[in-house]
Amino acid sequence: MKQLGEILDQIADGPAIRFAAIVSRDGFIIGNSSSAGESEELAAARAAQLIFAADGLGEELSNGGTKQIVVKYHNGLLVVDCLNSETLLLTAVASEASMAWVQYAVKKCLPEINQRL
């Protein structure tokens, strides 16, 4: 049986993917790919804040809870998938060209991730 880090490494092995991490909704890293560094801890905490704000906005607009957030930056993307009420999957992508890979890799690995949570 694969460990959570190994599954996240499968996602992070895609073209131009910088790292993948499972994060609690209060901003703590539960597991991450081997490509993740120290700055990802701060990113995890801030992503949790982002989801909190998006959930509030969704409620205000009567759209329900957040499922996914994609943030475009000048030098890449951050994709935050809400796995359940307690956990998030962060995937940092160096370029938009690999967004299709992120979606494919997450969909492929999601059953294994959910088994370990």
C-alpha positions, 0 to 999 in steps of 0.5 A: 500500500502506498503512503500518502507522500508517494501518492502526492509524488505521483501528482507532483511528477507531472510536467511543471508541477512544483508540489502537491500537499494535503492540508487541514482546513486549519492550515496544517500540512498532513502530507506532501510530495517530496518536492515541497519545501519550507515555504509550502507551510506558509502556503498551506496556512494561507490556502486555508484562509483562502478557502475560508473566505471563499466559503463565506462568499459562497454562502452569501451568494447562496452557492454552497461550499467551495469545491475548488479554487484556481488562482492564476499568478504571473508565474503559475497557478495554485489549485486548491481542491476541497476533498472533504469538510476537513482537508484540502489538496494543494497543487502548485503549477509552474505554468498553465500548460500543465493544468490538464495534467493536474486535473487528470492526476488528481482525479486518478489519485483521489480514490487512494488519497481518500482511503488514507484520510 
